[in-house]
Each structure stands twice: as structure tokens, then as C-alpha cells.
Amino acid sequence: MSEPLLKVENLKKYFPIKRSILETLRKAPVRYVKAVDGISFEIKRGEVLALIGESGCGKTTAGRTILRLIEPTDGRIIFDGVDITKLSREELRPFRRRMQIIFQDPYASLSPRMKIGDAIAHPLLVHGLADKEEAKELALKMLRRVGLTPEDEFYERYPHHLSGGQRQRVVIARAMILKPEFVVADEAVSMIDVSMRAAILDLLESFRKEYNMSQLFITHDIAVGKLIADRIAVMYLGKIVEIGPTGEVLKNPAHPYTMALIQAVPSIARKKKEKKIEITGEVPNAANPPSGCRFHPRCPLATEECKSKEPELIEISHEHFVACHHPLR
């Protein structure tokens, strides 16, 4: 088997909490928000891995850390056989054109003072892949490719002239113009109308096939993950609690949290009459995560073992892993 395009090993990202004056005087130890706390996975060439979980579980932080938009606290990020974790900014530069991100909020990620066409052409100029005229021509072709026509007219517009769905197409065009090998799509359809989501997902799928592109597709909606992903990884409070092929995870979820996410979406519920997993309360504070299994305060199946011992991610069937002392099998 060929080596995966991306390999993440025990990745951690801790954010220090600012101490009060009194804590500083007392020399209290620095506390950290453990946004990502030791996750590992691989993504093959041309594969889409959906990273799913509630808001605040660390999905976006994981995606940005993998691209080194924020620096990891610990762990390794191996891209195409090269450990990019400790590379300098100059050493990392050649990898930037191969690794792109589609941000969650397209309006916030576009400069309000830059024309749409110039925003799409800009990456080509930054990486020295085209001169100004060539970049404009390629940007016009990309506008047409993502369905923003007449492209000459859209080139001259500004972000505030566009709808949410159109802006989403622009940020996709900006990422795809470099023909990346790997893309982090951070909630790429969460801020657009439901009627537009299928079109955006089809657009991403067409680029995947054209470029043989790998994706880390971040979403809180497991139904969207079902439509686009080859594999699903479920994340909870900085940890991956289940990962496996999409069909296997959705048909035979092994973690109570995964089951709860599936049952929350009527369109992919397994059976209407089956007993539901009821979870209560909010996601705990990542600065002070629970002992043992992090899901145990909300899990109806929790035992004393769950409260005291952290479960390991173990394989329960072919390429299907779960971190649970009492998997649903």
C-alpha cells in the first residue's frame, strides 16, 4: 500500500490561560485550554476524512494546526513523507501551495477592499506561478469553473456585492487555483442556505476528482459527512473517540456519542423505534477536562471504570476504531 499523503501523530494544541495579577504574584502554575489533546489519523491521496463533533470540541483548531496556521504544542505532522512540524517559515513555503484551507466564514476571509478577481489571482502572484496578466486570465477561468458568470463582471465586484453562496464559491476558487493536493474545508457549507449546500458539495467533489485531492472536511453535521466523506472521525473535547469508514461508522456506531449524533439527524436515523442515547448538559471546559473518559459526565452508559480510566482507541473491526470501555456491540 502507498504511503498516506498526510499523517498526524499525537497532535496537541494547548492555549495558555492568562493569569490574574493575584495568580501571578502567587506564582500559580499556568493553566491551559487543551483544545486538541493527542489525536492521530491518516489521509490517503484523493480521500476525504470528515472530522465531526459539537462546537468547541477542537475541530477547527485541529485543522489550522495541521496546516501550521497555528503552531502545535506537541506531536508530528507528516505531509507526503516530510515532517513539517518543525520546518521554518521559509522551509514551509513550498508546502503552502500544496496545502490550502477553505475558511468557515467566507466574508471574514475576504478583504473588503480587494476585488473578487484579484483575491483569486493573488495566490498565483504570491507563489510566483504567473505574472499579473496570466494570473488574471487564470482567475477568470476559475470564476467560470465555479459557476460565477459572466466572469468579467464578477471579477470586478467586491465581497459585499455577493451572496453568501457566491462568496463561498469565491473562497473555494481562491484555494483551488493553486491545484492543491490537500485541503482543509472548515464548515464549508454551514453558513449558506440549505438549497445551496448540495451545489457546493458537488463543486468540492469535482475538484477532488480533477486534482486527486485529499480533504479534511470539518463539520458539526454528520449528515453532510455522510454525503462527502470516505471515512468519518468523531471528535469530542480534544480527542478522537471513533474513526472508520463512513458506511461502517453510520451503520454500526460503537461510541455512545457517535450514536447520539446519528440519532439527532432524522434522515439518517437507523430505526425510528430504537432506544435513543440521551445525552444531557454541555461540553465540559477544555481547561479542566473530566478524568477518565471525557464523555462520561454526559454518557448514560458510564460506569466507575469510565470515570477513572481513559479508554484507548482500539480497532474493533477492519479500519474501525473506537475509544470506549463499553462499545455498542
N, C-alpha and C positions, 0 to 999 in steps of 0.2 A: 504494500500500500504506500502511496505517496505521502510525503510529509504534509501536515496541515499548513495552511497559509498563515494562520495565527494560532499561537499557543500562549495561554495565560496561566501562570503558575503561582498559586498562593498570593494573589494580588491583594494588597491592603492600601487603604487611604484613610488616615486619621487626621481630623482637623482639630487643632488645639483650641480649647475654650479660654477666652480671655479672663484672666483672674481679676478679682476686685482688688482695691487698694489694701484692704484688710488681709486678704489672702496672700497678697504679695509680701506684706510686712511679716506675716506669719510663716512665710516661705512654704506655703502649702504646695503640694505637688500639682503639676499641670494635669488637667483632665482633658480627655479627647472625645470627640464625636467619632465613633467607629463606623463611618459611612459605608466602607467596603472592608470586610474583615476576613480575608483569606479565601478568595474564590479562584477556582481553576476550571478551565474548559479549553476546547479546541474548536476551530472553524476551518473546514476544508475549502479548497478553491471552488467557487461557484455555489457555496452553501449559504443558506440563511438560518441563523440561530436567533430565535425570538427570546428576549430577556423580559420576563413578565413578573409583575408584582405591584402592590399598592404604592401610592405616592409616599415618598420618604424611605423606601426600602434600599436605596443606593444604586438604582439602575443607571440614572444619568451620570452620577459620579463615576461609576464603573466605565461607562463608555468614554467619557472625557479623559479618564486616567489612562485607558488603553492607548489613546491617541497622544498621550502626554501633553494635552492641553492643560492639565494639572498634573503635578508630579506625584508619583506613587510613594507611599511610605515604606513599602516593602514588596517583595515579590519580583517576578520576571515577566516581561512581555517580549515574546519571540515572534518576529514577523519575517516570514519567508526565510527561516533559518538563522536570522540575525537577532541577537538580544539587543533590543533598542532601549532597554530600561535606563542604561547609564550613558547613552550617547550624548555628546554635546549638542548644542543647538545647530551648529554647522554640520556636524555629522548626521544629524537627524533630518536635515533639509531635503536630501534626495528622497527620503521616505514620505515626506509630506504630500507630494504629488500623487503618491500611490495609495494614501490613506486619507479619506475625506469624511466629513460629517454633515448631516442634514439636521439643523437645529430645530428644536420643538416650536419656537415662535419665529416664523419667517419674517414678520415685520421688525422684530427687535434685532434680527441678524442681518438686516439690510440697511445700508446707510441711507438716511432720508435725503441726502444731498447728492447721491450718485444715481445716474440714470440706470435703468434696469439693464440695458445692454452693456454698459460699462462695467457693472457689477459682475456680469457673467464673463466678460472678456478679461477682467483683472487678473484672475489666477494664471492665465496664459502669459501675461506680461511679467508677473512676479517670478515665475519659474523660467522665464526666457525661452518659452516654446514658440513664440510668434512675435512679429513686430505689430505695431498698432493697427495697420490695415488688415493684416492677416487675422489678428485677434477679433476685429470687428466682424469680418466675414464668417469666422467660425462661430461667433456669438449669435449671429443672425441665423445660421443653420441650426444651432442648438435651440433657439427660440421656436423655430418651426418644428423641430423634433419633439418638443414638449407640448406642442399644441397652442402656442401663443402666436396667433396670426391675425392680421398681417404683421410679420416680424419687424418690418421697418418702423411701423407705428409703435409697437411695444418697446422697441429698443430705446426710443426717446422718452418713454414715460418714467415716472418716479414711483417708488413703492406705494405712496398714499393714493395713487390713481388706480390701484389694482385691488381686486377682491382677495379674500383670504386664500381661496383655492388657486388663484393666479399667482400670488406671492409664493405659495408652496411650490408651484412649478418652477418659479424662478430660482429658488434656493436649490432645487434638485438639478436644474440646468447648470448652475454655478459649480456644483460638486462634480457633475458628470462630464463637464467639458475637459477635464484632465484625464478622463478614461481611467478612473481609479480601479485598483484591484480589491480594495476593501473599503466599505462604507459603514459608518455608524449612523443609523437612522433613528434619531431620538424623538419618539412620539410624532412621527412624520404625518399622521393623519388625525391627531387628537384635536387640533384647533380649526378644523374645516368641517363643513356641513357633511352629514351622513351621505347625502346624494353624490358628493364628490369623492368620497373615500375610495370607492371601487376604482375610479379612474386613476387616482394617484397610485394605488397599489399595482394596477396594471402597468403604469408607467415605470415604476421601480422594477417590476418583473421583466419588462422588456429590456431595460438596461442590464439587468443581471445576465440575461441570456446573451446579449450582444457582447458584453465585456468579460463574460465568465467571472462575474464579480461576486465576492463574498460580502455578506451583510451581518451586522449585529443590529437587529431590529428591536428597539426598546419600546415597550408598550405596557399599559396597565390593562388592556383589553385582550383577554385570552382568545376571544372570537376572532380578532384581527390576526393574532398569531397563528391561528388555525389556517387562515386563508393563505398566508405568505411563507410560513416557515417550514424548513425541513426538520428542524429539531426545536424543542422548547426547553428553556431553563427557567425555573421558577425561583425567584429571589425573595427573601424575607429578612429584613433587619440586617442587611450587610452580608448575608450568607445565601448560597445556592442550596435549596432544600430538595430540589428534584430536577433532573435533566434527562432527556431522552428523545427518541423520535416522536414527532408530533402526533401521529396516529396512536402510538402506544401510550403516550402520556395522557391523551384525552380520553381514550377508551378504558385504560386501566390505571388511573391515577393512584399513586401509592402513598402520597403525603396528604394528611387531612387538609392542609392549607390549599394544595392544588385542587382537591375535590371541592372545597368551598368556593374557589374562584370559578370552577366549571359550573357548579350549580347556581351561581349567581347570574349566569347567562342562559336564559330560557332556550335560545336557539340551538345550544349545543348540550343541553342537559341530557343525561343518559336515559333516565326514565322519570316520568312525572310522579310516580308513586313511591319512588325510592326514598329512604330516610335521608334527610339532609344533614350535612355537617353545619351546625350553628356555631359561628364564631362571634364573640362579643368584644366590646371595648376597642381601643385604638392601638396602633402600633406603638410599642414601648419606646422610651427615649434611647436613642443610639449612644448617648453619652453614658448610660448606665443600663446596658442590656441585661436581661434576666440570666440567671445561672442555668446551666444545663441546656436543654433545647430552648431556643429563643422564642419558639411559638407556644411553649407550654402554658403561659398565663391565659391564652385565648383558646386553647385546644380542649374540646370536650372529652378527648380520649387520654389526656395526660395522666401519668402515674408519678409516683415518687422518683422512679428512675429518670423520668423526663426532667424533673426539677433539679436533679443533682448531676446528671451526666450528659455531656454534649454528644449527640449522635454523629457518627461518621457517615460520609457519603459512600454508600456501598452499592454494588451492581446487583440488581435483583432479577434482571433478565438482560437479553442482549442489548448493550449500549443504553440501558435504562437504569439510572442511579437515583437513590433516594437517601436522605438523611433523616431517619425516623426510627425510634425504638420499636414502634408498633405500626408498621406499614399496613395499608389497607389491602391485605392479600391473605 
